[in-house]
Amino acid sequence: MTAEQYSRDPTVVEYVKRMAKGVCDLCKEPAPFRTKKKKKMIPYLECHHIKQLAKDGEDAISNAVALCPNCHRKMHSLNRKGDVAKLKKRVRERDD
């Protein structure tokens, strides 16, 4: 079995996590725990591409949000239209 991997821009990941300020962009709850990065404890959030890279989504801040692990799994499992719309709105608000 083979799986295709996509190159991700680390600056996109860093930007969306920093802009989230430790709060999930979907459920608006604080990150469930903190993780150690460069000797500093930071909120654990995952970068999610609203339009998946596998479906020709762009690896850009305009297509990325920071999600808690539960919401990230939810988006990959269900990808509900209402949740997608909420995340797109969050990106517009964040970038204003």
LINSULFEN-V669426 format. One record per backbone hydrogen bond with DSSP energy under -1.0 kcal/mol. NH is the residue of the N-H (numbers start at 1). CO is the residue of the C=O. If there is no record, write none. Layout:
BEGIN
nh = <NH:NH>
co = <CO:CO>
END
This chain:
BEGIN
nh = <13:14:15:16:17:18:19:20:23:24:25:28:31:35:37:40:42:44:46:48:50:55:56:57:60:63:64:65:67:72:73:74:75:76:77:78:79:84:85:86:87:88:89:90:91:92:93:94:95>
co = <9:10:11:12:13:14:15:16:20:29:66:24:22:42:40:37:35:33:67:65:63:52:53:52:58:60:61:48:46:68:69:70:71:72:73:74:74:80:81:82:83:84:85:86:87:88:89:90:91>
END
